[in-house]
Amino acid sequence: MDLNALKELLNRDDRFCRYNNIRLDVLQTGYAEAVMELSENTMNGLGIAQGGSIFTLSDLAFAGAGNSYGFRMVGLNSSISFIRPGVGKQLRAKASEVSRGRRTCVYCVEVLNDDGKVVAHGTFTGFITEEKFPL
């Protein structure tokens, strides 16, 4: 699997993330990191990162890690806990594989601020299809 080509494809094809300046930064088998530059468009009324933007950042990291084996994977379930306000210049989500079977997978995602402090923690479950990426 050409992970650089997959990273480029996921960054290009996820129009919502692209529009909101969220991108995969690191992609390895079973692991991914996504980053989001904080801006006016990512903030809520309190001037901190909006929960939906943090969730979307987490979801892209999950997508990268889950799809890194070359088979298309879609989300089945997710839960996220917001630990502290998302502030600073950038947030980084790190998705690590917990379990991967024939058809399902589970990933832990941590979102960190510029100081490396945890902003959010989530668990994401995916369904692995039989469809391979055309790379």
N, C-alpha and C positions, 0 to 999 in steps of 0.2 A: 504494500500500500504506500503510495506516494503521499505522505502526510502534508508536505508543503502544498501540493496541488489541492488536497482536500481542504486545507485551511483557507486557501484562496477561494475555492468554490463556496464554502460556507459563508465566508465574509461577503462575497459578491451576491449570493442568492438570497440571503436573509435581508430583505429590503427594510423591514422594520428596524432591525439593529443598525443597518447601514445609515438609515435616515436619522437615527438617534445617536450616532457616533459611538456605537458599541461594536467592538471587534475582537476576534480571537487573536491572541498574541503568541501563545505557546500551544503546540499540539503534539502530544506523544501518545503512544498506544495506551488507552485507558486513563488518560490524564489530559487536562486542558486548562488554560488560563485565558480569561477574557478581561478586557479593560473598558472602562467608560470614563471619558473626560467629563467632569462635572461642569455644567453650564446652566444658564437660565432655563433651558428646555428640559433639564432633568430634575429641577427643584420643585418642591411643593410650596404651599403658602407660608411655611415656617422658615423657608430658606435652606432646607436640608434636602438631600436626595429623596425623591418621591419613592414610595415603596414599590410601585410598579416598575420603575426604572431599575431598582436594585434586583427585583425578581427577574426582569428581562436579561440583565447582565448575568445572573446566575444560570438562567435557562440556556443562554448561548454557551457558557462554559460546559454545562451538562451535555448539550448537543455535540460539542466538539469531542469531548471524551467518549461519549456513547457511540458516536459514528466513526471513531478512529480505527475500528477494525475493518472498515470498508463496506459494511452492510448498513443500509438505511435504518435508523432507529427513530421512533417517535415517543413522546412522553405519554405515560399512563397516569402518573400521580406525582404530586409534589407537595412538600410542606416547607415553609420557611419561617424562621424566627428572626425578628429584627432586634439586635442586641444594643446598638448605640447609633446615634445619628450619623448619616453619611455626609461627611463634610471633607473639605480639602480640594485638591485639584483633580484627583483620579481615584476611582475605586477599582479593585482587582478581584475577580472571582476565580477561585481555584477549585476545579472539580477532580475528585479522586474516586477511582473505582472501589466499591465495597464488595460487589458480587456481580458475576456475569455468567448466565446460563445459556442454554440454547435459544431461548426466546425472550427472556427478561434480564434486565440489568438494574443495578442500584448504584447511585453515586452520591457522595457527600460533597456539598459545595460550601465553601467558606468565602465570604466577601470581606476584603480587608481595605482599610483606608491607607492614606499616605504614610502613616506611622506604623503600619503593620498590625493595627488593632482590629479585632473582629467586629464588623458592622452587622453581618447577618450570617446565619447558618441554615442550611437546608438539606433535605433529603429528596432525591429525585429518582423515580422509577421509570424505566423505559421498556418499550416493546421492540424487539429486534426483528425486522422483516427479513425476507429472503432476497430482497432486491439489493444488488451491489451498486455502488457508485460507479458511474461511467468514466473512470480515470485511466 
